[in-house]
Amino acid sequence: MSEGQPTLRLAKLPERTAVKMTIALTPDLGARLSAYAKLYSEAYGQEEPVAELIPYMLAKFIDDDRSFTKRSRSR
């Protein structure tokens, strides 16, 4: 850092621009995702559209994939 710049505890925020993707789902998977959203609503008392849940579901899946996490760290 150059002299005169403040040193903050909070680091610069990461890129937060959403990346839009279009995917095609099988009818069975679409139905299962809708059922999951319904169960989510029952569990938390708040309805969320499937499209809002999917990014968090994918992040959870990837975060919990030990093989992927291990390989990502080694690069």
N, C-alpha and C positions, 0 to 999 in steps of 0.2 A: 504494500500500500504506500502511496505517496504521502509525504509529510503534509499535515494539515487535514487529512481525511479522518473522520471519526472512526473509531473502532467500536463496532456494535456487537452485542452478544448474539443478536439475530443475524444469521447469514442471509445473503441475498436469496430471495425466494426463487424456487425453480420455475421453469417454463410451465405455464398453466393453460396454454392454448389447447382447446379440445381438438382431437383428431377424429373426424367423422369417418365411419366405415359403414358400408352397406353389406349385409350378409343375407344369405338365404338359409332358412331353417327347414328341417323336415317337419311335417305336420305333427308328428309325435313330440318332437322337441319343443315346438311352439306351445303345444298343450301342456307339457310338463312345466315350462317356464311360467305359463299363466297360473297353473296350480300352485307353483312355488310363490308367486306374487300374492295369491290369495292367502296362503299359509303365513306369509310374512305379515300381511295386514292383520290377521288374527293374532299373531304373536306380539306385534308392536302397537296395534291399534291405530295404524296409519297406513293408508293405501299409497303404494308407489307403483308407477307404471313399470312394466317389465323392462322397457328401454332404460329406465333409471337404475334398475337393479343389476343389469348385465355387466356394466363395467366393474362394479364392485365384486361380483361373482367371479369374473375372469381374473381380477387382481388377486383375490383370495386363492383361487386355484393355482395361479403361478407362484404366489408367495409360499404356498404349502408344498410345492413340488421340489422335494429335496435334491433330486438329480439336477434339475434346472438351476436351482440356487447354488449348488456346489460348483457346477460348471461355469456359471456366470461369475462367481468370485475368483475363479482361477484364471480368468482372461484379463 
